[in-house]
Every structure is written in structure tokens, then in C-alpha cells.
Amino acid sequence: MSETVSVLSPIKGTIIPIEDVPDPVFAKKTMGEGFGIADTPGGDVVAPISGTVVMVAKTGHAIGFKTADGMQFLVHLGIDTVELEGRPFTIDVAKGDEVTAGDKVATMDVDTIVEAGKSTTTVVIVTNTKKKLDHLDVTTGPAELGAEVAQAFPLAAEAAAPAATDVATQGNADVDTQRPANLTGFDATAWDIIDGIGGAENVRSVTHCITRVRFYLKDESKADDAHVADLDGVIDVVKAGGQYQVVIGPDVEDVYNAITAQIGGGDAPIDDGGEEREKPTTAVGWIKYGFSELIGVITGSMIPIIGLLAASGIIKGILSLLLTFDVITNTSNTFQIINAMSDAVFFFLPIFVGFTAARRLGADPIIVSIIGGVLCYPALVEMASTEGENSILGMSLNSDFFGIPLHMASYTYSIFPIIVAAWLASIVEPWLRKVIPNTVRMIFLPLAEVIIVSLAIILVLGPIVMFISTGIANLIQGLYDLSPTISGTFIGAFYQSLVIFGLHWAVIPLVAQDIASQGNSYLNAIISATMVAQGGAVLAVFLKTKLDKIKAISGPAAISAFCGVTEPAMYGVNLKYGRVFIMASIGGACGGLLTGLFNVNMWGFTGSLIGFTSFVNPDGLDFSFWGFLIASSVALGVSFVLTWFFGFKDSDVEAVREVKKVRLGRRDPVAK
């Protein structure tokens, strides 16, 4: 039998019960039994037990230890200190080091933590409580550095495998993983997903979009795709762009919140034991790596504001209708107020995208938002509207800085320059933290960062990025102008195939940039037709099937598609019964053809049927609106009829059977 483990206080302070730790994840014992150390003056941090260092967070805020008998302890220095990117911590050990209880392993600067508005409460957790710990006796009250404050009593060997009535058993057949019985609802779904992808230790970072939880995993081979796809609450699994995407549907935010509560983190990188992401060694590998990183940055930057863009587009459409039917005039105060509601998110895009991009890239979101404010500053906007006497690469040299001529671009309504600014800030900021003393860092770090990054964007990087992004937009528009009908047909047929792999996130910023800068987007009008087509196909399945299970999936999926979100339709039904997706794609091609033929334009971001107001021209109702109705009706009708007669029958459901890996408590094979 394993021996009782004496646990030392890793830092001086007041020992408090785990339930009193000011963080719900720790306090609810989601990560295991333990205790907290409050009122700490900081300073040296020592090993609480003797054993091996098994994890050192890159940000220095957490260190993991493992005893010879396999009991694992986590020392978490402060609450939410992962956001401080290592500034308060100096680490003296590395993964694999052997330590004796009481050995110094780090130092902790509490002043930096307090200045950042974070809690200094340190937490000691037995992370494999369910497998190894019987109970933990903690002595609360003041404790000196290295004082014995707890006794960890190991679980008896015969009790190491709880009865099936006490836990919900999950995981690979050769791995002892068990879901706590008290987890229900979204928490249970989150636990099952984490278990199925190889555990929290296999997660490098995680974010989410409208329908998917998107993981970056350290080792995708550890994930059991078939098992995860078969979980209750999961529609499907997709791997693309370096991401492991778990398709959830409308409940994605609740599941995502449950996942991050259990593993910590979010859009920023999660602790990975100090391991660096493996870099490619070939040119093709670097291209894939770069594309994966680019998609990740765009996804993380755009997802939080997609809902705002969609809502603003609807308001713009309503405003256009009010003008069209002479309810208001464009000189009235009512118009100005509603127009401000609809236009603010587009006008101030650099501020919003700056905040989200900084979070994704690890820079200070507030500082990068201020840089976005610099780019939107009224005097600079006015400066950008002037014409200079000279130009370079077609860009007017309309301003100067200390006599140096420059092109002042208009950065309102823009996306890409501020993403580049966030990237630059993520490089400059760590360097500034090293060279600026702690005593003046609070003032001089943001001062220096705003000056350096703002000038870099305004003088050099901004004009270059705007030149490239404008060139790409002009190229897409040029291809469309060559033959709107052919372009519409091609995009209509294949756009939703990009959605399958999550690669549509490379297109969405171009659409948003188009609408923000030009006020309209022909490309978005075609995309809208593809959404309607996917909805028409799944609607046919809903009305044709006699299976309650399929009706329960296809009905809500059809509504979702007509509201502009196609993933539930595609992953829940259309792709699963492959002919349905083909029929929907044919419907999308027909809708795209007519959208191009009629030169349908779109003045808002929101597509599909719910976005009908986006097709109302602010200058007055024109044929774009009627073209949208015709193209959408054809897309819906063609996909519906083809699916009804050729795309789906109930016997297809029985035919779709997948072989699963043998898992504890599960059947094999399992009908999907």
C-alpha cells in the first residue's frame, strides 16, 4: 500500500480550505482536492512534496509534481495569472527534474500580480484525486514557507476502480478515465469531449465559433474521432487548418464555457508543460503551419464580433426600408440615431478587432484597442481623405511625419491593419517588459507600446497591408466582373465545402472588409444563396422522414440554416447522408447562377432568409432585392425537390453505421 504523503506549504501565507479559494473551478473541486494559501507576501516558492517535476507552464504560473507512487500535485501561483505571461514568476526547475520537498522551485512577485488586479491566492491541488486520493487532511491558519500543512492519504488499491453506479465510465479501453457522477448537462458533455480528445493535457489552446469548439491539440492521434462524434450533444468532428473542430450547434457557447472551466484557458494558449509546438522541417510543412496559424488568428479575431456584424447588417437593412418607404428622411435626427447604431461597429472595427486579435495573439487587449482608436481618430480620418501631389504604387502621399512624406490610409472600417498591429504588439510587448523596470512599467510600457506600434502601422505596415488587401478585393471583384454568372455558379456550388473544413474563415474577413469599406458585397450575396440551399435540403429531409430521431435533428437544422448558420444542417444531416449534401450543392449552384445573372448586391453582413433586409439598397429598393428573392426561391426549391426525390430515404439512416473503438460501457459498432 502507498504511504501517506506529507504536503508542505509552497509559499508563506494563510492556509485556507479549497472551498474558500476565489475561483469557482478550484472551489468546486473540479480539478481535485486541495487547499489555498492566502495573504502571501510572495518571494520563494518551494516544492510541496518530493518527486518529479512533470509540468512547468510556459507562463510560469503553475508547476506540476508527481510522487513515486503516482500522486500528482499542481501548484498554481495566483488566480488568472496565466494572463500575466510570466512577468511575476522566475522558475528554477524544468520538466523531468527530481526535487525534494522544501527545495526552491520558483519566486513569485506579488506586487506585479496586485498591480494587474489579480488575486495572489496560491492553490495546491491533487489533480488525480479520483484515481489516487482517499482524503486530504489540511491544517488551516498561518503557515511559514515549507511548513507541513497537509497529509494526503492514498486510495486503497481495491478502491481504485469505483463501481459503475458511482461514476460514468468513459475513455480509451486501455486508459482508466472516469467521469464524476455529479457532472451533468453541459458539464458532462464537456468532460466527455475532453476525455475523448486525449485529456486536458493534450489541449494546446481552445476557442469557439458559432457552432464549433475549436481545439489545437498537441497530438491529434490521441483523439478518438469516432467516440467524440458519437457523444450526446456532439453533431460531428472535423479536422482542418490545424484545428480539431467539435461541431456542437446552438449550444456551443455553453459547452465551450464548461470546457474552459474544466481545463482553464480560452482563446489564449493553455499550459502545455513547457513544450514548444513542433515546427515543420519542409517548405510544404511551413506553408501548412503558416496557413494553420493564419486561420487561427483570423478565427480568434473575428468570431467574437460576428454577431455584432450580423446585427448591424439587419439594422442597416431596416434603415434602408424606412428610407425607401419615406417613413424617415436621411436628414432627420431619427435617421442619424439609427444610422449610428448600424454603422458604429463597422466604423470602429479597428478597436473591436484589435481587442479580440490581441487576446488571440497574447498582447494586451486594452493597449491594442487604444492603437485601434488611434487609427480611427477623427483628425487622421480627415487627413486620409485629402489628396497629395505625389503618389507611390498608386497611393497618394497625402501627409508627412517630421517632413517624411507618407500615405495616410483610412483605417476606419478596416480589419487587417489592426490584426497586424496586434501581431506586432505581441512581439514588442514582451521585449518592453524585460527592459522597463517594474516600478515604472504600469505607465511607460503602454506609452512605449502605443507609440511604437502606432507609428509602425501608420508609417510603414498600414499602407502595405491596405495595398495588399485592396488588391485582393479588386482581384475577387475582377474575377466576378469577368462573368458574374460563371462566378456565381462556381461559388454557389462549392462555398459550403469550405465550411466543412472551417476554411470559410479565410473568406469572411474579405466580405466584412468589402461591406465596411465599399458598403456592399456581391460575393456575400452568392454565399447567402448557398445557405438557403442547405436549408432547403434539410427541410426536405424533415418533411419526408418518418423517423423521430431525424426529425428532431433536421427541423432545428433547417431553421438554423435559414438564419444563416449551416453547420447543424450539414453535419447533422446533409453530409452524413452524402447525397443530401450533393443535392444542396446543386441547389446552391442554381441560386449562385441567378445571383450572378441578376447582379444581386448585398449591403449587410447577414445572409440567408433572415437577412432579407441586407438586400435593400440604401439609395432605394432596386432589383437586387427581387433578384435575392428569385435566386433564394430557386436555391431552396431545387435543393428541396432533388433531396425529396433523389437525396434521402429513411433506409439511408440504417445504412449509415460506423465501426467504433471498443470503449468501456459502450457498444461496437454503433449506428449513427
C-alpha positions in Angstrom: 0.0 0.0 0.0 1.2 3.5 -0.8 2.5 5.7 2.0 0.8 8.9 3.3 2.3 12.0 1.7 3.3 15.0 3.8 2.4 18.2 2.0 4.4 21.4 2.7 3.2 24.9 2.1 4.9 26.0 -1.1 4.8 29.7 -0.1 4.4 31.7 3.1 0.8 32.8 3.9 -2.5 31.7 5.4 -3.8 28.2 4.6 -7.5 28.2 3.7 -9.9 25.5 2.7 -10.2 24.8 -1.1 -13.9 25.9 -0.9 -12.7 29.5 0.1 -10.4 29.9 -2.9 -11.7 32.9 -5.0 -12.1 30.8 -8.2 -15.2 28.5 -8.9 -13.1 25.9 -10.8 -10.9 25.3 -7.8 -13.5 26.0 -5.1 -15.9 23.4 -6.6 -13.0 20.8 -6.6 -13.4 20.4 -10.4 -9.7 19.9 -10.6 -9.4 17.9 -7.4 -9.0 18.2 -3.6 -6.5 20.7 -2.3 -6.1 23.9 -0.3 -5.3 27.6 -0.8 -2.7 29.9 0.5 -4.0 33.5 1.0 -2.3 36.7 2.2 1.0 35.7 0.8 3.9 38.1 0.7 5.4 36.3 -2.2 9.1 35.5 -2.5 10.5 32.0 -2.7 8.3 29.0 -3.8 9.3 25.5 -2.7 8.2 22.0 -3.8 5.3 20.8 -1.6 6.3 17.1 -2.0 9.2 15.0 -3.1 9.1 13.7 -6.6 9.4 14.6 -10.3 8.6 17.9 -12.0 6.0 16.8 -14.6 4.8 20.2 -15.9 6.0 23.8 -16.0 3.7 26.3 -17.6 5.3 28.5 -20.2 3.9 31.5 -18.3 5.4 30.2 -15.1 2.2 30.4 -13.1 1.9 26.7 -12.5 4.2 23.8 -11.7 3.2 20.1 -11.6 4.8 17.4 -9.4 4.4 13.6 -9.2 5.3 11.4 -6.3 7.0 8.0 -6.7 3.5 6.4 -6.1 1.9 8.4 -8.9 0.0 11.1 -6.9 0.1 14.3 -8.9 0.2 17.8 -7.3 -0.3 21.1 -9.0 0.9 24.4 -7.5 -1.0 27.3 -9.1 0.5 30.6 -8.3 -2.2 33.2 -8.1 -5.6 33.3 -9.8 -5.9 34.1 -13.5 -2.2 34.8 -13.5 -1.8 33.0 -16.8 -2.8 36.3 -18.4 0.3 38.0 -17.0 2.5 36.0 -19.4 5.2 35.0 -16.8 6.1 38.5 -15.6 5.6 37.8 -11.8 7.5 34.5 -11.9 11.0 33.2 -12.1 11.2 29.4 -12.5 14.2 27.4 -11.2 13.2 23.9 -12.3 12.4 22.2 -15.6 10.2 19.3 -16.6 11.9 16.0 -15.6 13.8 17.4 -12.6 13.8 15.4 -9.4 13.0 17.6 -6.3 12.9 17.0 -2.5 10.0 18.6 -0.5 11.2 22.1 0.5 13.5 22.6 -2.5 13.2 26.1 -4.0 11.5 25.8 -7.4 10.5 29.4 -8.2 10.0 33.0 -7.0 6.7 35.0 -7.1 6.5 38.8 -7.3 3.1 39.6 -5.6 3.4 43.4 -6.4 3.2 42.7 -10.2 0.2 40.4 -9.6 -1.6 43.1 -7.4 -0.8 45.8 -10.0 -2.5 43.7 -12.6 -5.6 43.4 -10.5 -5.2 39.6 -10.0 -5.5 37.5 -6.8 -2.3 36.3 -5.2 -4.1 33.3 -3.6 -1.9 30.2 -4.4 -3.6 26.8 -4.8 -2.2 23.3 -4.2 -4.3 20.6 -5.9 -4.1 16.8 -6.2 -5.0 16.6 -9.8 -5.6 12.9 -9.9 -7.8 12.9 -6.8 -10.3 10.4 -8.2 -7.7 7.8 -9.0 -5.2 8.2 -6.2 -6.5 10.1 -3.2 -8.7 8.8 -0.4 -8.8 12.1 1.5 -6.7 15.1 2.4 -6.3 16.4 5.9 -5.5 20.2 5.9 -4.4 22.3 8.8 -5.7 25.8 8.2 -4.2 29.1 9.6 -0.9 30.9 9.2 2.0 28.9 7.7 5.7 29.6 7.2 7.4 28.7 3.9 8.0 24.9 3.8 5.8 24.2 6.9 3.9 20.9 6.8 0.2 21.8 6.3 -1.5 18.7 5.0 -1.5 14.9 4.8 -2.5 13.2 1.6 -3.9 9.7 2.3 -3.7 7.4 -0.8 -6.7 5.4 -2.1 -6.5 1.7 -1.3 -5.8 -0.5 -4.2 -9.1 -2.3 -4.0 -11.0 1.1 -4.1 -9.1 2.4 -7.1 -11.8 1.3 -9.6 -15.2 2.7 -8.3 -18.3 0.9 -9.1 -20.3 1.7 -12.2 -23.1 3.1 -10.1 -20.8 5.8 -8.7 -19.3 7.1 -11.9 -20.0 7.4 -15.6 -17.2 5.4 -17.3 -15.6 6.9 -20.5 -12.2 6.9 -22.2 -10.0 4.6 -24.2 -10.2 1.0 -23.2 -6.6 0.9 -22.0 -6.9 4.2 -20.0 -8.6 4.4 -16.6 -10.7 7.6 -17.0 -14.0 8.1 -15.3 -16.4 11.0 -15.4 -17.5 12.1 -11.9 -21.2 11.2 -11.4 -22.0 14.7 -10.2 -21.3 16.2 -13.7 -24.5 16.6 -15.7 -25.7 18.6 -18.7 -23.1 20.7 -20.5 -20.5 19.9 -17.8 -20.9 16.2 -18.6 -20.6 16.8 -22.4 -17.5 18.9 -21.8 -15.9 16.2 -19.7 -16.7 13.6 -22.3 -15.2 15.7 -25.1 -12.0 16.5 -23.1 -11.6 12.8 -22.3 -12.2 11.8 -26.0 -9.6 14.2 -27.3 -6.9 12.8 -25.1 -7.4 14.7 -21.9 -6.8 18.3 -20.8 -3.0 17.7 -21.1 -3.4 17.2 -24.8 -5.0 20.6 -25.4 -2.8 23.4 -26.5 -5.5 26.0 -26.9 -9.2 26.2 -27.5 -11.7 28.7 -28.9 -15.2 28.5 -30.5 -17.2 29.9 -33.3 -21.0 30.0 -33.9 -21.3 26.2 -33.9 -18.0 24.6 -33.1 -15.5 24.2 -30.3 -12.1 24.5 -32.0 -9.1 22.8 -30.3 -5.4 23.0 -31.1 -4.2 19.6 -29.9 -0.6 18.6 -29.1 -1.1 15.2 -30.6 -4.3 14.6 -32.7 -3.6 10.8 -32.8 -4.6 10.7 -29.1 -8.2 11.8 -30.0 -10.8 9.2 -30.7 -12.8 10.9 -33.5 -15.5 8.2 -33.7 -16.2 8.3 -30.0 -16.3 12.1 -29.8 -18.6 12.3 -32.8 -21.0 9.8 -31.2 -21.3 11.7 -27.9 -24.6 13.1 -26.9 -24.6 16.8 -27.6 -22.0 16.5 -30.4 -23.0 16.6 -34.1 -19.7 15.7 -35.7 -15.9 16.1 -35.7 -13.9 17.9 -38.4 -10.1 18.3 -38.6 -8.8 21.1 -40.8 -6.4 24.0 -40.7 -4.5 22.5 -37.8 -7.7 22.6 -35.7 -9.7 19.7 -34.1 -13.2 21.0 -34.5 -16.1 19.6 -32.5 -19.4 20.6 -34.0 -21.9 21.3 -31.3 -24.6 23.5 -32.8 -26.6 26.2 -30.9 -25.3 25.1 -27.5 -21.7 25.7 -28.5 -21.1 28.6 -26.1 -22.4 26.7 -23.1 -20.3 23.6 -23.9 -17.2 25.9 -24.5 -17.7 27.6 -21.2 -17.9 24.2 -19.5 -14.8 23.0 -21.3 -12.7 26.1 -20.3 -14.0 25.8 -16.7 -12.6 22.3 -16.6 -9.3 22.8 -18.3 -8.7 26.5 -17.9 -7.7 28.9 -20.6 -9.7 30.0 -23.6 -8.5 31.9 -26.7 -5.1 32.3 -25.2 -2.7 29.3 -25.1 -3.3 26.8 -22.3 -0.5 25.4 -20.2 1.4 22.8 -22.2 4.1 21.7 -19.9 6.7 23.9 -21.3 6.7 22.1 -24.6 7.0 24.1 -27.8 4.8 23.4 -30.7 6.7 21.2 -33.1 8.0 23.3 -36.1 7.9 22.0 -39.6 11.1 21.0 -41.4 10.0 21.2 -45.0 8.7 24.1 -47.2 5.3 22.4 -47.6 5.2 21.9 -43.8 5.9 25.6 -43.2 3.2 26.6 -45.7 0.7 24.3 -43.8 1.9 25.6 -40.5 1.6 29.3 -41.6 -1.9 28.7 -43.0 -3.0 27.0 -39.8 -1.7 29.9 -37.7 -3.3 32.5 -40.0 -6.7 30.7 -39.9 -6.4 30.5 -36.1 -5.7 34.2 -35.8 -8.5 35.2 -38.2 -10.9 32.9 -36.4 -10.0 34.1 -32.9 -10.2 37.7 -34.1 -13.5 37.6 -36.0 -15.6 35.1 -34.0 -16.4 37.4 -31.1 -17.7 40.2 -33.4 -19.6 38.1 -36.0 -22.9 38.5 -34.1 -22.4 42.3 -33.9 -21.7 42.5 -37.6 -24.8 40.5 -38.3 -27.0 42.6 -36.0 -25.6 45.8 -37.6 -26.4 44.5 -41.0 -30.0 43.8 -40.1 -30.3 47.4 -38.6 -28.9 48.8 -41.8 -31.5 46.9 -43.9 -34.3 48.2 -41.7 -33.0 51.7 -42.0 -33.0 51.3 -45.8 -36.6 50.1 -45.7 -37.6 53.1 -43.6 -36.0 55.4 -46.2 -37.5 53.5 -49.2 -41.0 53.9 -47.9 -40.5 57.5 -46.8 -41.0 56.8 -43.1 -38.0 59.0 -42.3 -35.6 61.1 -44.3 -31.8 60.9 -44.4 -31.6 64.4 -42.8 -33.7 63.6 -39.8 -32.4 63.1 -36.3 -34.1 59.7 -36.3 -32.0 58.6 -39.3 -28.8 59.8 -37.6 -29.5 57.9 -34.4 -30.4 54.6 -36.2 -27.5 55.0 -38.6 -25.1 55.4 -35.6 -26.5 52.1 -34.2 -26.0 50.3 -37.5 -22.6 51.9 -38.5 -20.7 52.1 -35.2 -19.4 48.5 -35.2 -18.1 48.9 -38.8 -16.6 52.4 -38.3 -14.8 51.3 -35.1 -13.8 47.9 -36.4 -10.1 48.5 -35.6 -10.9 49.0 -31.9 -13.1 45.8 -31.6 -10.9 43.6 -33.8 -7.8 45.0 -32.0 -9.1 43.8 -28.7 -10.0 40.3 -30.0 -6.9 39.9 -32.0 -4.7 40.9 -29.1 -6.4 38.2 -26.9 -5.7 35.6 -29.6 -2.1 36.6 -30.1 -1.2 37.2 -26.4 -0.8 41.0 -26.4 -2.6 43.4 -24.0 -6.1 43.8 -25.5 -6.6 47.3 -23.9 -3.4 48.7 -25.4 -4.1 47.3 -28.8 -7.7 48.7 -28.6 -6.1 52.1 -27.9 -4.0 51.7 -31.0 -7.2 50.9 -32.9 -8.6 54.2 -31.5 -5.5 56.0 -32.9 -6.2 54.6 -36.3 -9.9 55.8 -36.1 -9.0 59.2 -34.6 -11.1 61.9 -36.4 -8.1 64.1 -37.4 -6.4 61.1 -39.0 -9.6 60.1 -40.8 -9.8 63.7 -42.2 -6.2 63.6 -43.2 -6.7 60.4 -45.1 -9.5 62.0 -47.2 -7.1 64.6 -48.7 -5.1 64.1 -51.9 -1.4 64.6 -52.1 0.6 66.0 -55.1 2.7 62.8 -55.4 2.0 59.1 -55.1 3.7 55.7 -54.8 2.2 52.4 -56.0 -1.0 54.4 -56.7 -1.2 55.6 -53.1 -1.3 59.3 -52.6 1.4 60.8 -50.4 -1.1 63.0 -48.6 0.7 63.6 -45.3 4.1 63.7 -43.6 5.7 62.9 -40.3 8.6 65.3 -39.4 8.9 66.1 -43.1 8.9 62.5 -44.2 6.1 62.0 -46.9 3.7 59.2 -46.2 0.4 57.8 -47.3 -2.3 58.2 -44.6 -4.8 55.5 -45.3 -8.3 55.5 -43.9 -8.3 52.7 -41.3 -11.9 53.1 -40.2 -14.0 50.1 -41.5 -10.7 48.1 -41.8 -9.7 44.7 -40.3 -6.3 43.6 -41.5 -4.1 46.5 -40.4 -5.1 46.2 -36.7 -4.6 42.4 -36.8 -1.0 43.2 -38.0 -0.8 45.7 -35.2 -1.8 43.1 -32.6 0.8 40.7 -34.0 3.5 43.4 -33.7 2.3 44.3 -30.2 2.7 40.6 -29.2 6.3 40.8 -30.2 7.1 44.3 -28.8 5.3 43.9 -25.5 7.5 41.0 -24.0 10.6 42.9 -25.0 9.4 46.1 -23.3 8.6 44.1 -20.2 12.2 43.0 -20.0 13.7 46.4 -20.4 11.3 48.6 -18.4 11.7 48.3 -14.6 8.7 47.1 -12.6 8.4 50.4 -10.7 7.5 52.4 -13.8 6.2 49.6 -16.0 2.5 50.5 -15.5 2.9 53.9 -17.1 5.8 53.5 -19.5 5.0 50.1 -21.1 1.7 51.2 -22.6 3.2 54.6 -23.5 6.1 53.0 -25.4 3.9 50.3 -27.0 1.3 52.7 -28.3 3.9 54.9 -29.8 6.0 52.1 -31.4 3.1 50.1 -32.8 1.0 53.1 -33.9 3.9 54.6 -35.8 4.9 51.3 -37.4 1.4 50.9 -38.7 0.8 54.5 -39.8 4.3 54.9 -41.4 5.0 51.5 -42.9 2.9 48.5 -42.3 -0.6 50.0 -42.6 -0.2 51.3 -46.2 1.4 48.0 -47.2 -1.4 45.9 -45.7 -4.1 48.2 -47.2 -2.4 47.9 -50.6 -2.4 44.1 -50.4 -6.0 43.8 -49.0 -7.3 46.2 -51.5 -5.6 44.3 -54.3 -7.1 41.0 -53.2 -10.6 42.6 -53.0 -10.1 44.1 -56.5 -8.9 40.7 -57.8 -12.0 38.9 -56.5 -14.2 41.7 -57.9 -12.4 41.5 -61.2 -13.0 37.7 -61.5 -16.6 38.3 -60.6 -16.9 41.0 -63.3 -15.4 38.8 -66.0 -18.5 36.6 -65.7 -20.9 37.1 -62.8 -22.9 34.1 -63.9 -20.0 31.6 -64.0 -18.5 33.0 -60.8 -21.9 32.8 -59.1 -22.4 29.2 -60.3 -19.0 28.1 -59.2 -19.0 29.8 -55.8 -22.6 28.6 -55.2 -21.7 25.0 -55.8 -18.5 24.9 -53.7 -18.6 27.5 -51.0 -20.2 25.3 -48.4 -17.4 22.8 -49.0 -15.1 25.4 -47.4 -17.4 25.4 -44.4 -16.9 21.7 -43.9 -13.2 22.3 -43.1 -13.7 25.7 -41.4 -11.8 27.4 -44.2 -14.5 29.9 -44.9 -12.9 32.0 -42.1 -10.4 33.0 -44.7 -13.2 34.5 -46.8 -15.3 36.1 -44.1 -12.9 38.9 -43.4 -12.8 39.8 -47.1 -16.6 40.0 -47.1 -16.7 42.1 -43.9 -13.9 44.4 -45.3 -15.9 44.8 -48.5 -19.1 45.8 -46.7 -17.2 48.0 -44.3 -15.3 49.9 -46.9 -17.5 49.7 -50.1 -20.8 49.4 -48.4 -21.8 46.2 -50.3 -20.6 42.8 -51.3 -21.6 40.8 -54.4 -19.7 37.8 -53.0 -21.8 37.8 -49.9 -24.9 37.7 -52.0 -23.8 34.4 -53.6 -22.8 32.9 -50.2 -26.3 33.7 -49.0 -27.8 31.6 -51.7 -25.7 28.6 -50.6 -27.1 28.9 -47.1 -30.7 28.8 -48.3 -29.8 25.7 -50.4 -28.5 23.8 -47.4 -31.6 24.8 -45.5 -33.9 23.6 -48.4 -32.2 20.2 -48.5 -32.5 19.6 -44.7 -36.1 20.9 -44.8 -36.9 18.2 -47.3 -35.5 15.6 -45.0 -37.5 16.9 -42.1 -40.8 16.7 -44.0 -40.1 13.4 -45.7 -38.7 11.3 -42.8 -40.9 9.3 -40.5 -38.1 8.8 -38.0 -38.5 10.9 -34.9 -34.7 10.9 -34.4 -34.1 12.5 -37.8 -37.0 15.0 -37.4 -35.5 16.1 -34.1 -32.3 16.9 -35.8 -33.4 18.2 -39.2 -36.2 20.6 -38.1 -34.0 22.8 -35.9 -31.1 22.5 -38.5 -33.4 23.9 -41.3 -34.3 26.9 -39.1 -30.6 27.4 -38.3 -29.7 27.4 -42.0 -32.4 29.9 -42.9 -30.9 32.1 -40.1 -27.5 31.9 -41.7 -25.8 29.1 -39.8 -25.4 26.0 -41.9 -23.2 23.7 -39.8 -26.1 21.9 -37.9 -27.7 21.1 -41.3 -24.5 19.9 -42.9 -23.0 17.9 -40.0 -26.3 16.7 -38.6 -27.9 15.5 -41.8 -26.6 16.7 -45.2 -23.1 15.4 -45.0 -24.0 12.3 -43.0 -26.3 11.2 -45.8 -24.0 12.3 -48.6 -26.5 12.6 -51.4 -28.3 15.3 -49.5 -25.2 17.5 -49.5 -24.8 16.9 -53.2 -28.4 18.0 -53.9 -27.9 21.0 -51.7 -24.8 21.9 -53.6 -26.7 21.7 -56.9 -29.3 24.0 -55.4 -26.6 26.4 -54.3 -25.1 26.4 -57.8 -28.5 27.3 -59.3 -29.0 30.0 -56.7 -25.5 31.3 -57.3 -26.0 31.3 -61.1 -29.1 33.5 -60.7 -27.5 35.7 -58.1 -24.7 36.4 -60.6 -27.0 36.7 -63.6 -29.2 39.3 -61.9 -26.1 41.1 -60.4 -27.6 40.8 -56.9 -25.8 43.0 -54.5 -25.8 42.9 -50.7 -25.5 45.8 -48.3 -25.4 43.9 -45.0 -23.5 41.1 -43.4 -26.4 38.8 -42.5 -27.4 36.4 -45.2 -29.9 33.6 -45.9 -33.7 34.2 -45.5 -33.3 36.1 -42.2 -31.0 38.6 -43.9 -33.6 39.8 -46.5 -33.1 43.4 -45.3 -29.5 43.2 -46.3 -30.6 43.2 -50.0 -32.3 46.6 -49.7 -30.3 49.3 -51.4 -29.9 52.3 -49.1 -30.4 54.5 -52.2 -33.8 52.9 -52.8 -35.3 49.5 -53.5 -33.9 48.0 -56.7 -33.7 44.7 -58.5 -31.1 43.3 -56.0 -34.0 42.7 -53.6 -36.2 40.9 -56.1 -33.2 39.0 -57.5 -32.4 37.8 -54.0 -36.0 36.5 -53.6 -35.9 34.8 -57.0 -32.4 33.2 -56.5 -33.2 32.2 -52.9 -36.5 30.6 -54.0 -34.8 28.6 -56.8 -32.0 27.5 -54.5 -34.4 26.4 -51.9 -36.8 24.7 -54.4 -34.1 22.9 -56.4 -32.4 21.5 -53.3 -35.7 20.6 -51.7 -37.1 18.7 -54.8 -33.8 16.9 -55.6 -33.4 15.8 -52.0 -37.0 14.7 -51.8 -36.8 12.5 -54.9 -33.1 11.5 -55.1 -31.3 12.6 -51.9 -32.8 10.8 -49.0 -34.9 7.9 -47.8 -35.3 6.6 -44.3 -33.4 3.4 -45.2 -30.3 5.5 -45.5 -30.3 6.0 -41.7 -29.9 2.3 -41.1 -27.2 2.1 -43.8 -25.1 4.7 -42.0 -23.2 2.6 -39.5 -19.7 3.3 -38.3 -17.2 1.0 -36.5 -16.2 2.4 -33.2 -13.2 1.6 -31.0 -14.1 -0.6 -28.0 -14.7 1.7 -25.1 -15.7 0.9 -21.5 -19.5 0.8 -21.2 -20.2 1.3 -24.9 -21.4 -0.9 -27.8 -19.5 -1.6 -31.0 -20.5 -0.9 -33.7 -22.9 2.0 -33.0 -25.5 3.2 -35.5 -25.3 6.9 -36.2 
